[in-house]
């Protein structure tokens, strides 16, 4: 950068001896040339001396100019005017000297002034160049982006930061319209923006820190903050504009995050307020009485309308429970004290409270489910108690009524069982006698009459024996029911061949099967030996076979018994009407049937008795069936009674299922 201190051409910067020496040298040179050119310059003895004066004044200023003027007067007076005859007079000498002095003085002033003016202009130009250079370096070095335009809006300068942000190289951006290089849009509306540059004469100030979104040449988006201002010349006329902008991505992100945080906080506050309103609504409309007390005196803080209704008088907020409720049960007050002091919740079911609930002046007893919890603050300190109270008076009275009815029903069932037991015993004796008489009468009659035909009396006896046996079986089942419910179903274990027992039962049922059109198919070739109660096992087989004949009429009935490891497995299969899947679970319950009793007789006890006997023997019974495809009953019994084998069968409610049984 140029320095004014090094400008040696200035008369004020050149040392005085040099300036005055230059004046002497110029005067001497003028004298020499005047002397040699005297022949031609005799009429003008001071011509060349004027040149010396002008040169001295130009290079040295006023002092060297005056020195050159004085020397020129002396040299002219002694060397040239004396030698010129016409100039020998004093008047001529005076006029010539005065004229030379005036002209020299004027030329000195003019030369010095012109030189000074030119020098000042040179200094001004150098200073302007230096300032421009410094400004250029400064604008290119600052961290903000700077862009200038001319009066026509064309880019004239763009620093590296602005070039980086806009994506325009400096050589490409110069001469381009401002709107093309600096593409701004509104961040919210995405509408194009143009930097607002006020005119110099406008009163409104330049707006600082305007936010916008800069669209780079390569398509990137950058949030910026920009300021635009006019640039005017010395005459006040606008010669262009300057735009300064900076990257505010970090601040934009912070503002965005702050706005999001504020939005979330606002939403959370709104949600909390809505939640509070919902909780208050639930609190006030809850189907239970709610009461909140504070402190050791149990001052009422909150209570919902149902709580007011249950206590029969208004609870006063801000007053203790003891002051508000007259005739309060002392046990309840003690309970509140315990919950507050120890912080241990209390839960009471069907707690009786005696008070004037209706406000008629008469005490009455009501039952409540109470829950008292300690009310704790944020730091865990117990502030008071929270009580939930639900009246269950109607439920308690209804339950007690049901319990009374259940007791009466149990008594009625016991009376019924006693009646069945007594009736079974009373019926069994004459039935046994009747069966014996029929058997004796059967044996006393010959098989054929005198004509060789079957004796007709034997047919009538046979027809009488079947209903008698059926009635005998029904009486036995009723007796078994009473025994099972009373827990008196005794089992007598003995060694039994299951295959032989099955053959005996099948042999006795041949007549019934033939009457129903059923063919009995038995598969019991090898013995299956185990320890069971023979009579009870025979009862199980008889009931299953009777069911198969009843519901599988006109179809074969298959019976199989095999030994399967430590178990004996009995299978009774028919091809009759079958059992629907939804009825298979309940047919083993008492007094339940899967078919209408209008078409099939019986009480629905056979399968229930079978299940009780099989389970008493430590086994299991199940059914596999589909409607229309018959039914298969499978009984699995252990060959040896388990150590925990029961000697009796437990009662069964039998109230939810149907029976597929003979009886």
KOLZASE-747536 format. One record per residue (C-alpha): residue number from 0; residue in three letters; x, y, z. Coordinates in steps of 0.02 Angstrom, whole numbers, plus 32768, in hexadecimal, padded with zeros to 4 digits. Layout:
N
k;r;east;north;up
NUM;ALA;X;Y;Z
...
# end
This chain:
663
k;r;east;north;up
0;UNK;8000;8000;8000
1;UNK;804B;80AD;7FD2
2;UNK;8091;8118;805E
3;UNK;808D;81D6;805E
4;UNK;812D;81DF;80C2
5;UNK;818E;819A;802D
6;UNK;814F;821F;7FB0
7;UNK;81F4;827B;7F8E
8;UNK;81A7;82E5;7F03
9;UNK;814A;834F;7F82
10;UNK;819D;83F8;7FA7
11;UNK;816A;83DF;805B
12;UNK;81BC;8334;8066
13;UNK;8264;8362;800F
14;UNK;82ED;83A2;8087
15;UNK;8306;8461;8084
16;UNK;83BC;8459;804A
17;UNK;8387;83F1;7FB5
18;UNK;82FB;846A;7F86
19;UNK;8368;8504;7F95
20;UNK;83F9;84AC;7F40
21;UNK;8383;8484;7EB1
22;UNK;8358;853F;7EA8
23;UNK;8411;856D;7E9E
24;UNK;8430;84E8;7E1C
25;UNK;839E;8520;7DB2
26;UNK;83D5;85D6;7DBE
27;UNK;8486;85A9;7D8F
28;UNK;844D;8545;7CF9
29;UNK;83DE;85D5;7CC3
30;UNK;8472;864D;7CD4
31;UNK;84E1;85DB;7C6B
32;UNK;8461;85C9;7BE1
33;UNK;843A;8684;7BE7
34;UNK;84F2;86AA;7BD6
35;UNK;850F;8637;7B43
36;UNK;8470;8670;7AED
37;UNK;848D;8728;7B13
38;UNK;84A0;8758;7A5C
39;UNK;83EF;871F;7A3A
40;UNK;83A2;8746;7AE3
41;UNK;83EC;87F2;7AFF
42;UNK;8341;8846;7AF9
43;UNK;8302;87CD;7B7E
44;UNK;8389;87BD;7C03
45;UNK;8312;8768;7C81
46;UNK;82BC;86E9;7C0F
47;UNK;8319;864D;7C46
48;UNK;831F;868A;7CFA
49;UNK;8261;8682;7CFC
50;UNK;8270;85C9;7CCF
51;UNK;82E5;85B0;7D64
52;UNK;8269;8609;7DD6
53;UNK;81D8;859E;7D98
54;UNK;823D;84FD;7DAA
55;UNK;8278;852B;7E58
56;UNK;81C9;8559;7E8F
57;UNK;8184;84B8;7E41
58;UNK;81FD;8445;7E97
59;UNK;8226;84AA;7F34
60;UNK;8193;8517;7F5A
61;UNK;818C;85CC;7F89
62;UNK;8237;85DB;7FDE
63;UNK;829F;8590;7F50
64;UNK;8237;85F8;7ED6
65;UNK;8260;8699;7F34
66;UNK;8317;8667;7F3D
67;UNK;831C;8649;7E82
68;UNK;82C5;86F0;7E65
69;UNK;8344;874F;7ED0
70;UNK;83D9;86FB;7E7E
71;UNK;8390;871C;7DD2
72;UNK;837E;87D7;7DFB
73;UNK;8432;87E2;7E37
74;UNK;847B;8783;7DA3
75;UNK;8412;87E4;7D27
76;UNK;8443;888C;7D74
77;UNK;84FF;886F;7D77
78;UNK;851B;8802;7CDE
79;UNK;8499;882E;7C5E
80;UNK;8450;88DC;7C7D
81;UNK;84F9;892D;7C92
82;UNK;8533;88E4;7BEF
83;UNK;849C;8922;7B93
84;UNK;84AD;89D8;7B6A
85;UNK;83F6;89FB;7B63
86;UNK;83E0;89BC;7C10
87;UNK;8464;8A26;7C63
88;UNK;83EC;8AA6;7CA5
89;UNK;83A9;8A95;7D54
90;UNK;82F7;8AA5;7D1B
91;UNK;8308;8A17;7CA2
92;UNK;835C;89AC;7D24
93;UNK;82D3;89CD;7DA2
94;UNK;8246;89A8;7D2A
95;UNK;8297;8908;7CED
96;UNK;82B9;88CA;7D9D
97;UNK;820A;88F4;7DD7
98;UNK;81BC;88A0;7D42
99;UNK;8228;8804;7D59
100;UNK;8203;87FF;7E11
101;UNK;8148;880B;7DF6
102;UNK;8147;8788;7D6D
103;UNK;81B9;8714;7DD1
104;UNK;8151;8728;7E6C
105;UNK;80B2;8702;7E0F
106;UNK;80FD;866B;7DBA
107;UNK;8142;862E;7E61
108;UNK;8097;8638;7EB1
109;UNK;8043;85E4;7E1F
110;UNK;80C3;8559;7E0F
111;UNK;80C7;8534;7EC9
112;UNK;800A;8535;7ED2
113;UNK;7FF5;84C3;7E3B
114;UNK;8079;844D;7E7D
115;UNK;8026;8447;7F27
116;UNK;7F7C;8426;7ED9
117;UNK;7FC0;839B;7E6A
118;UNK;801A;834E;7EFD
119;UNK;7F7E;8351;7F69
120;UNK;7F1C;82FE;7EDD
121;UNK;7FA2;827A;7ECF
122;UNK;7F9B;825D;7F8A
123;UNK;7EDF;8251;7F81
124;UNK;7EE8;81D1;7EF5
125;UNK;7F69;816C;7F52
126;UNK;7F02;8174;7FF0
127;UNK;7E67;813E;7F93
128;UNK;7EC4;80AD;7F45
129;UNK;7F0A;807D;7FEE
130;UNK;7E61;8089;8042
131;UNK;7E10;8026;7FB7
132;UNK;7E94;7F9F;7FC7
133;UNK;7E7D;7F98;8084
134;UNK;7DBF;7F93;8070
135;UNK;7DCB;7F08;7FF0
136;UNK;7E3B;7EA2;8062
137;UNK;7DC9;7EC6;80F6
138;UNK;7D29;7E93;809B
139;UNK;7D7C;7DF4;805D
140;UNK;7DBD;7DC7;8109
141;UNK;7D24;7DE3;8178
142;UNK;7CB7;7D51;81AD
143;UNK;7C15;7D9A;816B
144;UNK;7BDF;7D8A;80B6
145;UNK;7BE5;7E30;8057
146;UNK;7B9D;7E54;7FAC
147;UNK;7B93;7EFE;7F54
148;UNK;7B33;7F37;7EBB
149;UNK;7B32;7FCE;7E4B
150;UNK;7AA1;8044;7E2E
151;UNK;7A56;7FC9;7DB0
152;UNK;7A53;7F38;7E2D
153;UNK;7AE5;7ED9;7DDE
154;UNK;7B62;7E84;7E4F
155;UNK;7C0A;7EE1;7E57
156;UNK;7C5D;7E8D;7EEA
157;UNK;7C47;7DE9;7F48
158;UNK;7CBC;7DAD;7FD0
159;UNK;7CEF;7CF5;7FE7
160;UNK;7C70;7CD6;8073
161;UNK;7BE1;7D14;8007
162;UNK;7C25;7CAE;7F76
163;UNK;7C27;7C13;7FE2
164;UNK;7B77;7C2F;8023
165;UNK;7B2A;7C57;7F79
166;UNK;7B8D;7BD6;7F17
167;UNK;7BC4;7C5C;7E99
168;UNK;7C7A;7C78;7E6E
169;UNK;7CB0;7D2D;7E71
170;UNK;7CD8;7D32;7DB8
171;UNK;7C2C;7CEA;7D8E
172;UNK;7BCC;7D57;7E08
173;UNK;7C13;7DFF;7DD0
174;UNK;7B97;7E50;7D58
175;UNK;7B06;7DDD;7D86
176;UNK;7A61;7E23;7DC8
177;UNK;7A54;7E21;7E85
178;UNK;79B4;7DB7;7E83
179;UNK;7A0F;7D2E;7E24
180;UNK;7AA6;7D24;7E95
181;UNK;7A4F;7D45;7F3B
182;UNK;79B0;7CDA;7F34
183;UNK;794C;7CF5;7FD4
184;UNK;78A6;7CA9;8007
185;UNK;7838;7CBE;809F
186;UNK;7857;7C2D;8119
187;UNK;779E;7C18;8141
188;UNK;7745;7C3D;809D
189;UNK;77D2;7C0F;8023
190;UNK;77AB;7CAF;7FC3
191;UNK;783E;7D07;7F6B
192;UNK;788C;7D99;7FC7
193;UNK;78F1;7E2E;7F8A
194;UNK;7963;7E8B;8004
195;UNK;7908;7F2D;8032
196;UNK;7984;7FBB;800D
197;UNK;793E;8065;803F
198;UNK;796B;8101;7FDE
199;UNK;79DD;8182;802F
200;UNK;7952;8202;803C
201;UNK;78DB;8189;8093
202;UNK;78BD;81A6;814A
203;UNK;78AD;80EF;817D
204;UNK;794F;80A3;81BF
205;UNK;79A7;800E;8175
206;UNK;795A;7F70;81BC
207;UNK;79DB;7F02;8210
208;UNK;79D9;7E45;8229
209;UNK;7951;7E12;81AF
210;UNK;7942;7D55;81A7
211;UNK;792D;7CF8;8104
212;UNK;7956;7C53;80B2
213;UNK;79E4;7C59;8033
214;UNK;79D7;7BE3;7F9F
215;UNK;7A86;7BB7;7F66
216;UNK;7AB4;7B9E;7EB0
217;UNK;7AD0;7AE5;7ED3
218;UNK;7A22;7AD2;7F1F
219;UNK;7A51;7ADB;7FD8
220;UNK;79E9;7B41;8051
221;UNK;7A37;7BAD;80D7
222;UNK;79DF;7C19;815A
223;UNK;7A2F;7CC4;815E
224;UNK;7A1D;7D6F;81AF
225;UNK;7A3A;7DFE;8134
226;UNK;7A45;7EBA;8132
227;UNK;7A3B;7F28;8097
228;UNK;7A6F;7FE0;808B
229;UNK;7A84;805E;7FFE
230;UNK;7B2F;80A3;7FC9
231;UNK;7B33;815B;7F91
232;UNK;7BB8;81C4;7F3B
233;UNK;7BFF;826C;7F71
234;UNK;7B6D;82C6;7F21
235;UNK;7AF1;825D;7F85
236;UNK;7AB9;81FC;7EEC
237;UNK;7AA0;8141;7F05
238;UNK;7B28;80E0;7EAB
239;UNK;7AFF;8031;7EEA
240;UNK;7AD7;7FC8;7F82
241;UNK;7B2D;7F53;7FFC
242;UNK;7AE2;7EB5;8045
243;UNK;7B2F;7E61;80DD
244;UNK;7AF1;7DB8;8118
245;UNK;7B28;7D2B;818A
246;UNK;7B01;7C74;81AB
247;UNK;7A86;7C5D;823A
248;UNK;7A70;7BA1;822A
249;UNK;7AA3;7B84;82DE
250;UNK;7A2F;7C0B;831C
251;UNK;79A7;7BCF;82A7
252;UNK;79B8;7B20;82ED
253;UNK;79B6;7B64;839D
254;UNK;791D;7BCD;8377
255;UNK;78CA;7B39;8324
256;UNK;78F4;7AC9;83B6
257;UNK;78BB;7B50;842F
258;UNK;7817;7B64;83D1
259;UNK;7800;7AA8;83D0
260;UNK;7827;7AA2;8489
261;UNK;77AC;7B2E;84AA
262;UNK;772A;7AD6;843F
263;UNK;7746;7A34;849D
264;UNK;773F;7A91;8541
265;UNK;769E;7AE4;850A
266;UNK;7656;7A3D;84D4
267;UNK;768F;79EC;8576
268;UNK;7641;7A79;85D9
269;UNK;75A0;7A6A;8575
270;UNK;75A2;79AE;858B
271;UNK;75C4;79C0;8645
272;UNK;7535;7A3B;8653
273;UNK;74C2;79C8;85F0
274;UNK;74FB;7936;865B
275;UNK;74D9;799B;86F7
276;UNK;742C;79C5;86B8
277;UNK;740D;790E;868D
278;UNK;744A;78D7;8738
279;UNK;73DE;7959;878C
280;UNK;7349;791F;8725
281;UNK;736C;786A;8751
282;UNK;7387;789B;8805
283;UNK;72E1;78F6;880F
284;UNK;7281;7872;87AC
285;UNK;72D5;77D8;87F5
286;UNK;725C;774E;882B
287;UNK;72B6;7746;88D4
288;UNK;72C3;77C3;8960
289;UNK;736C;781B;8962
290;UNK;73AE;7887;89EF
291;UNK;7457;78DB;8A03
292;UNK;7491;791A;8AAD
293;UNK;752D;7979;8AE3
294;UNK;7590;7978;8B83
295;UNK;757C;791F;8C29
296;UNK;74D3;7974;8C45
297;UNK;7494;792A;8BA0
298;UNK;745C;79CF;8B55
299;UNK;73EE;79AE;8ABE
300;UNK;7443;79E4;8A1C
301;UNK;73D4;7995;8998
302;UNK;7337;792D;8996
303;UNK;72CB;78F9;8904
304;UNK;720C;7902;8900
305;UNK;71F6;7848;8922
306;UNK;725E;785C;89BE
307;UNK;71E9;78E6;89F6
308;UNK;7153;7876;89D4
309;UNK;7197;77DF;8A31
310;UNK;71BB;7839;8AD3
311;UNK;710F;7887;8AD5
312;UNK;714C;7937;8AF9
313;UNK;71BA;79B7;8AA5
314;UNK;7275;79A5;8AC0
315;UNK;72BC;7A53;8ADA
316;UNK;735D;7A75;8A7C
317;UNK;73E4;7ABD;8AEB
318;UNK;739E;7A6C;8B88
319;UNK;73D1;79CB;8BDD
320;UNK;736C;792C;8BC7
321;UNK;7347;7925;8C80
322;UNK;72FF;79D5;8C80
323;UNK;7299;79B8;8BE3
324;UNK;724A;790E;8C01
325;UNK;71E7;78FC;8C9F
326;UNK;71DF;7851;8CED
327;UNK;7277;7811;8C90
328;UNK;72AA;7760;8CBC
329;UNK;7344;776B;8D2E
330;UNK;738F;76D4;8CD7
331;UNK;738D;7731;8C31
332;UNK;73E6;77C6;8C7D
333;UNK;7466;7751;8CCB
334;UNK;747D;7702;8C20
335;UNK;74A3;77AB;8BD2
336;UNK;7522;77CF;8C5B
337;UNK;7579;7729;8C3D
338;UNK;7584;7743;8B80
339;UNK;75C9;77F3;8B98
340;UNK;7648;77C7;8C1D
341;UNK;7688;7720;8BDC
342;UNK;766B;7735;8B21
343;UNK;7621;7686;8B19
344;UNK;758B;7673;8AA2
345;UNK;74EB;762B;8AE5
346;UNK;7472;75C3;8A80
347;UNK;73CD;7590;8ACC
348;UNK;7343;752A;8A7C
349;UNK;728E;7539;8AAF
350;UNK;72B6;75AA;8B41
351;UNK;7216;75D5;8BA1
352;UNK;71FE;768D;8BCB
353;UNK;7171;76CE;8C37
354;UNK;713A;7782;8C1B
355;UNK;70A6;77EF;8BEB
356;UNK;70C4;77D8;8B31
357;UNK;7016;780F;8AFA
358;UNK;700D;78A7;8B6A
359;UNK;6F6C;786E;8BBF
360;UNK;6FB6;786C;8C6E
361;UNK;6FBE;77AF;8C77
362;UNK;7060;774F;8C6A
363;UNK;706E;76C2;8BEF
364;UNK;70F6;7647;8BBF
365;UNK;7142;7644;8B13
366;UNK;71D1;75DD;8ACF
367;UNK;7265;7624;8A70
368;UNK;7304;75EB;8A1D
369;UNK;7388;7663;8A5F
370;UNK;7435;7689;8A20
371;UNK;74A0;7709;8A79
372;UNK;754A;7735;8A31
373;UNK;75CD;77B0;8A71
374;UNK;75D7;784D;8A07
375;UNK;7690;786E;89E9
376;UNK;76E8;7905;89A0
377;UNK;7773;7908;8920
378;UNK;77F8;78E9;89A5
379;UNK;7796;7857;89EF
380;UNK;7757;78B6;8A86
381;UNK;76A7;7887;8ABC
382;UNK;7635;791B;8AA0
383;UNK;7591;78CA;8ACD
384;UNK;751F;783A;8A9D
385;UNK;74BD;7807;8A03
386;UNK;741E;77A4;8A1C
387;UNK;73B7;7740;89A1
388;UNK;7310;7701;89DE
389;UNK;7291;769A;897E
390;UNK;71EB;766C;89CC
391;UNK;71C8;75B3;89BF
392;UNK;7130;75AA;8A2E
393;UNK;70C1;7563;89A4
394;UNK;7145;74E4;8973
395;UNK;715C;74AD;8A28
396;UNK;70A1;7499;8A42
397;UNK;708F;743E;899C
398;UNK;7121;73CB;89C5
399;UNK;70D8;73A4;8A6E
400;UNK;7032;737E;8A1D
401;UNK;708A;730D;89A1
402;UNK;70E8;72B8;8A2E
403;UNK;7044;729C;8A88
404;UNK;6FF7;7256;89EA
405;UNK;7091;71E9;89CF
406;UNK;7081;71A8;8A80
407;UNK;6FCA;7180;8A64
408;UNK;6FF5;7130;89BE
409;UNK;707E;70C9;8A0E
410;UNK;7003;708E;8A8F
411;UNK;6F86;7065;8A05
412;UNK;700C;7005;89A7
413;UNK;703A;6FA8;8A44
414;UNK;6F84;6F7D;8A60
415;UNK;6F78;6F45;89AA
416;UNK;7013;6ED8;89B9
417;UNK;6FD3;6E8F;8A5A
418;UNK;6F2D;6E6B;8A07
419;UNK;6F83;6E1A;8970
420;UNK;6FED;6DB1;89E2
421;UNK;6F5A;6D79;8A4B
422;UNK;6EEC;6D60;89B1
423;UNK;6F74;6CFC;895A
424;UNK;6F88;6C8A;89EF
425;UNK;6ECD;6C77;8A03
426;UNK;6EB4;6C53;8949
427;UNK;6F48;6BDE;893C
428;UNK;6F02;6B60;89B7
429;UNK;6E5A;6B3C;895E
430;UNK;6EAF;6B43;88B4
431;UNK;6F2E;6AC1;88EB
432;UNK;6EA1;6A53;892C
433;UNK;6E41;6A6B;888A
434;UNK;6ED8;6A3C;8822
435;UNK;6EF5;699F;888A
436;UNK;6E3E;696A;8878
437;UNK;6E45;6985;87BD
438;UNK;6EE6;6922;87B3
439;UNK;6E9B;6892;8817
440;UNK;6DFD;6896;87AF
441;UNK;6E69;6896;8710
442;UNK;6EC7;67FC;8749
443;UNK;6E28;67A0;8783
444;UNK;6DD7;67AA;86D7
445;UNK;6E04;6731;864D
446;UNK;6E53;6778;85B1
447;UNK;6DCB;672E;853F
448;UNK;6D13;6709;8552
449;UNK;6CB9;666A;8521
450;UNK;6CBC;669D;846B
451;UNK;6D79;66B5;8469
452;UNK;6D6C;6770;8457
453;UNK;6DC7;67EA;84CE
454;UNK;6D65;67F9;856D
455;UNK;6CFE;689D;8563
456;UNK;6D13;68C0;861C
457;UNK;6DD0;68C7;8609
458;UNK;6DBD;6952;8587
459;UNK;6D51;69B7;85FD
460;UNK;6DCB;699A;868C
461;UNK;6E5B;69D0;861B
462;UNK;6DFB;6A6E;85EA
463;UNK;6DE0;6A92;86A4
464;UNK;6E96;6A72;86D5
465;UNK;6EDE;6AF9;865E
466;UNK;6E80;6B90;86A8
467;UNK;6EA2;6B4A;8755
468;UNK;6F5D;6B43;8731
469;UNK;6F57;6BF2;86E8
470;UNK;6EFC;6C32;8781
471;UNK;6F7B;6BD8;87ED
472;UNK;7009;6C2D;878F
473;UNK;6FB5;6CD7;87A2
474;UNK;6FA3;6CBC;885D
475;UNK;705C;6C8B;8866
476;UNK;708C;6D29;8808
477;UNK;7026;6D96;887D
478;UNK;7077;6D3E;890F
479;UNK;7123;6D5A;88C3
480;UNK;70FB;6E12;88AC
481;UNK;70D3;6E27;8963
482;UNK;716F;6DC3;8993
483;UNK;71E1;6E29;8922
484;UNK;719E;6ECF;8960
485;UNK;71B0;6E92;8A12
486;UNK;7260;6E52;89EE
487;UNK;7234;6D9F;8A19
488;UNK;725B;6D48;8974
489;UNK;72C5;6CB9;89B8
490;UNK;733A;6C58;8945
491;UNK;7372;6BA5;8963
492;UNK;740D;6B7E;88FB
493;UNK;7428;6ACC;88C1
494;UNK;747E;6A73;8831
495;UNK;740E;6A7D;8798
496;UNK;7421;6A3E;86E5
497;UNK;73DE;6AD2;8682
498;UNK;73CA;6A69;85E4
499;UNK;7363;69E3;863C
500;UNK;72F9;6A67;8692
501;UNK;72D7;6ABA;85EB
502;UNK;72A2;6A13;859F
503;UNK;7226;69F6;862E
504;UNK;71D8;6AA2;861A
505;UNK;71CA;6A8D;855C
506;UNK;7179;69E2;8573
507;UNK;70F4;6A2A;85E7
508;UNK;70D0;6AB8;856E
509;UNK;70B9;6A4A;84D4
510;UNK;6FFC;6A49;84E7
511;UNK;6FF0;6B07;84FA
512;UNK;7065;6B20;8466
513;UNK;7001;6AAA;83FA
514;UNK;6F62;6B06;8428
515;UNK;6FB3;6BAB;83F0
516;UNK;6FF6;6B5E;834F
517;UNK;70AB;6B72;8387
518;UNK;7135;6AF6;8368
519;UNK;71B3;6AEC;83F5
520;UNK;7267;6AD8;83B9
521;UNK;72DF;6AA9;8447
522;UNK;739C;6AAA;843B
523;UNK;73E1;6A67;84DF
524;UNK;744D;69D4;84B3
525;UNK;74D9;69DF;8534
526;UNK;74BE;69F7;85F0
527;UNK;74D6;6AA5;8639
528;UNK;74F7;6A8E;86F2
529;UNK;74EC;6B1D;8770
530;UNK;74B0;6B4C;881D
531;UNK;7408;6BA3;8817
532;UNK;735E;6BA1;8869
533;UNK;7305;6B1B;8802
534;UNK;7254;6B59;881F
535;UNK;727F;6C0F;87FB
536;UNK;72E3;6BE0;8760
537;UNK;7251;6B76;8724
538;UNK;71DE;6C0A;8743
539;UNK;724D;6C7A;86D6
540;UNK;724E;6BFB;8647
541;UNK;7193;6BDE;8655
542;UNK;716A;6C98;864E
543;UNK;71DC;6CB6;85B7
544;UNK;7197;6C1F;855B
545;UNK;70E3;6C52;8582
546;UNK;7106;6D00;853D
547;UNK;7153;6CB8;849F
548;UNK;70BC;6C46;8482
549;UNK;7040;6CD4;84A4
550;UNK;7090;6D59;8435
551;UNK;70D8;6CE2;83B2
552;UNK;703B;6C7B;8391
553;UNK;703C;6C16;82F0
554;UNK;70FB;6C2A;82E5
555;UNK;718A;6BBD;8323
556;UNK;71D9;6BE0;83CD
557;UNK;7292;6BB9;83E0
558;UNK;72E4;6B95;8489
559;UNK;739F;6B82;84A0
560;UNK;740E;6B6F;8539
561;UNK;74CC;6B68;852F
562;UNK;7560;6B7F;85A3
563;UNK;75C1;6C1D;8579
564;UNK;765A;6C1C;85E9
565;UNK;7625;6C36;869E
566;UNK;7573;6C5E;8666
567;UNK;74DB;6BFE;862A
568;UNK;7484;6C57;859C
569;UNK;73C9;6C38;857A
570;UNK;737B;6C78;84D8
571;UNK;72BF;6C78;84B8
572;UNK;728E;6CB6;840B
573;UNK;71E4;6CCB;83BA
574;UNK;71B0;6D0E;8310
575;UNK;7117;6D6C;8349
576;UNK;70E3;6E23;8352
577;UNK;7188;6E62;839B
578;UNK;71A8;6EF5;8410
579;UNK;71C9;6FAB;83E0
580;UNK;7274;6FEF;8418
581;UNK;7225;7075;8486
582;UNK;71C7;6FEE;84E8
583;UNK;7257;6F74;8503
584;UNK;7296;6FC9;85A0
585;UNK;71F0;6FD5;85FB
586;UNK;71AB;6F26;85DB
587;UNK;7214;6EE7;866E
588;UNK;71B7;6F58;86E8
589;UNK;7122;6F2D;8751
590;UNK;7072;6F3E;870B
591;UNK;70B2;6F81;8663
592;UNK;7082;6F3C;85B9
593;UNK;70B9;6F5B;8507
594;UNK;7013;6F22;84BB
595;UNK;6F5C;6F3D;84E0
596;UNK;6F14;6ECC;8565
597;UNK;6E77;6EC4;84FA
598;UNK;6ED1;6E4E;8482
599;UNK;6F4C;6DFC;84FA
600;UNK;6F23;6DD2;85AD
601;UNK;6F91;6DDE;8648
602;UNK;6FC1;6E5D;86CB
603;UNK;706F;6E87;868E
604;UNK;70C9;6E30;871D
605;UNK;7121;6D9C;86C9
606;UNK;71B9;6DF6;8681
607;UNK;71CC;6E61;871D
608;UNK;71D1;6DC4;8788
609;UNK;724C;6D74;870E
610;UNK;72BE;6E0B;871B
611;UNK;72B9;6E09;87DA
612;UNK;72E0;6D4F;87E1
613;UNK;736C;6D59;8760
614;UNK;73BE;6DEC;87B8
615;UNK;73AB;6D92;885E
616;UNK;740D;6D02;8812
617;UNK;7496;6D7E;87DB
618;UNK;7466;6D7A;8723
619;UNK;7422;6DEB;869C
620;UNK;738C;6DE8;8627
621;UNK;7374;6E4F;8588
622;UNK;730C;6E50;84E9
623;UNK;7334;6E6A;8431
624;UNK;729F;6E8D;83C1
625;UNK;7257;6EEF;832F
626;UNK;719D;6F07;8310
627;UNK;7159;6E7C;82A2
628;UNK;71FA;6E14;82AE
629;UNK;71DF;6DBE;8353
630;UNK;7240;6DCD;83F6
631;UNK;72D9;6D77;843F
632;UNK;72EF;6D71;84FC
633;UNK;739E;6D4A;853A
634;UNK;73C2;6D16;85ED
635;UNK;7475;6D09;862D
636;UNK;748F;6CB4;86D7
637;UNK;7534;6C90;872F
638;UNK;7553;6BD6;874D
639;UNK;7585;6BFC;8800
640;UNK;7527;6C7A;886B
641;UNK;758F;6D17;8889
642;UNK;75CF;6D37;893A
643;UNK;7559;6DC9;894C
644;UNK;74C3;6D69;8907
645;UNK;7422;6DA9;8950
646;UNK;73AA;6D33;89A5
647;UNK;7318;6DA3;897A
648;UNK;72E3;6E1F;88F5
649;UNK;72D2;6EDA;8912
650;UNK;7230;6F36;88F0
651;UNK;721B;6F8F;884C
652;UNK;71AE;7027;882C
653;UNK;7176;6FE7;8782
654;UNK;7116;7082;8755
655;UNK;7162;70B1;86AC
656;UNK;7167;7015;863D
657;UNK;7100;6F93;85E1
658;UNK;70FD;6ED6;85F6
659;UNK;710B;6E4F;8572
660;UNK;70DB;6DC3;85E9
661;UNK;7062;6D36;85FD
662;UNK;7015;6D6E;869E
# end
